[in-house]
Amino acid sequence: MSIHEREPRHERKRRFRRRRLFVGLGLGLVVVLLGAGGFVVYNYLDLSNGLQRSDIALPTGTSDPGVPQNTGESNILVMGLDSRVDQQGQPLPDEIYNAINAGDQSDGGYNANVLMLIHIPAGGGQAVGISIPRDDYAPLAGEPDGVSKSKIKEAYGLALDEKLTALTADGVPEADAYQQARDAGRQAEIQTVSDFLGGVRIDHFIEITMGAFYEVAKAVQPVTVCLNQATQDSFSGADFPAGVQELDASQAMSFVRQRRDTGPSDLELTDLDRTRRQQAFIVSLAFKLKQADTFTDFGTMRSLIDTAKQYVAVDSGFDLLSFASQAQRMAGGAITFQTLPIDRYDTIDGKDVNIVDADQIHAIVQSLLSPQPSPTETPGPTDPADSSDSTDPSSPATGAPGDPSSTDAPGTPPPTSYTDSSTPLQSGGIPCVN
C-alpha cells in the first residue's frame, strides 16, 4: 500500500511503528559519495542539485552565553529510517525487496532505527561517531500525536503522522502534504536527539532509507567484514562463518540487520550488537574505498549518484564540497565509534524500552565532544589494540598468517576483535565483531 493512500489513522500509526528493522548506514554512504575530491568536484552540481534538501530549523544547542558556538567544529546527525519506500514515498524496485529479506512497501514505517551523531572537531582532530540505541526511552520534542515520552526512534513517525493528518484535512495536495510531513518528522527527531544528548548543537543531518544501503552495497560489493563467531539467523537471513569474509549486497543487509542467533551456536546477540555491526560495516566499507580504485569507475560513480538522489535527504545548508576532505580523512582512520550506555531494560505501555541515566548520557557526550587532554600525555587517537577487548593475536579472528580468511594484503592490518559494545571502535582497518 502506498503512503499516499488514505487509511484509518490508527492503521497508519501501527504501520509507522511496525517491525524494527535496520535501514542503512549514513556515514558509510557519505564516505562512498564524498571520499575522493576529484569525483566530488566533477559531479558536484549533478549530485548537489539532485539531493532532496530539507529547509528546517536545526538545534543551536544550549543558550548559555558562556558556551562558545560555531567554533569550526561540526555535528552531523545520521538518521536511518525503516521505511521500504524512496524519498518520494514510492515503492522500491522488486529487486531490492527480493534481496533484503525485510518485506515490501507495506512493511516498516518511519522510525529512525539508526541514530548516530558524527562530531568533527575543529582543526582536524579525531572525529567521533556516537550511536544512540534506538529503543532508549526519552521525552519526544513537541509531544507528537500527543505522546510525551517513548522510544527515541519514534519521534519521526509520530510527528509525520500528526502533520500528514492535519494537512490532508486542510486539503493540501497529496505530494506536498507528504513532503511537509517528512520535514515535520525530521524536525521532531532531530530536536529530540539534541535534547536527549544534553542540548547538543546539530549543524547538519543526513537521512537515508533502506534502499540507499542496498544500492550502495551493490555498487561497491564485495565488502570485507570479520565475525568473532559463526552465526545464523532465520529472521535476517544471516548465515556467516567465523573470521574474515567478503559479503555481497544481500549478505550485507543480513549482516547489519542481525540482532539474534537462531542457529546451533550458543551466541547471544542483542540490539547493541547490531549497533556495533553497523559501526563495523561503516569502517570496513570506508577501508575498502580507501584502498580501491572505486572512484575511477564511471559506472560505479553513476550508480552512487543516482542512489543518493533517490534515497537520501540532507538539510538545505549541507555543503558537499566542504565535507569531502573530512570524509576522506575519516576513511583513513580519523574517527572512532562509541555506543551510549543503557542502565536497564523495562516494559512501558507494552513496549520493550531501554532506561538510561540522563545525567550520565549528558556527561559522556560532553566528554566526547569536548575532550580534555591529559596533563602528562599528548592527545592522540585511541588504539583499540591496547584495550582488554582485543583477542589473542594467535586467534583466527586476528588474520594470522596461514589463516585462509586472513587479510594479508599489503597495507592491511590484522583485524582487531571487539566483544564489548562499550569499547570504542577505531576506523582504519577491518574490525572483528559479534
Secondary structure, DSSP 8 states (H G I E B T S, - for coil): --TTS---HHHHHHHHT--------HHHHHHHHHS-HHHHHHHHHHHHHHSEEE----------TTS---SS-EEEEEEEE--SB-TTS-B--HHHHHHHSS--TTS--S-EEEEEEEEE-TTS--EEEEE--TTBEEE-TT-GGG--EEEGGGHHHHHHHHHHHHHHHTT--HHHHHHHHHHHHHHHHHHHHHHHTTS----EEEEE-HHHHHHHHHHH--EEEEESS-EEETTTTEEE-SEEEEE-HHHHHHHHH-----SSS-----HHHHHHHHHHHHHHHHHHHHHS-GGG-HHHHHHHHHHHHHHEEEETT--HHHHHHHHHHHHTT-EEEEE----EEEEETTEEEEE--HHHHHHHHHHHHS----TTS------GGGSTTS--TTSGGGT-TT-TT---STT-----B---TTS-EESSS--EE-
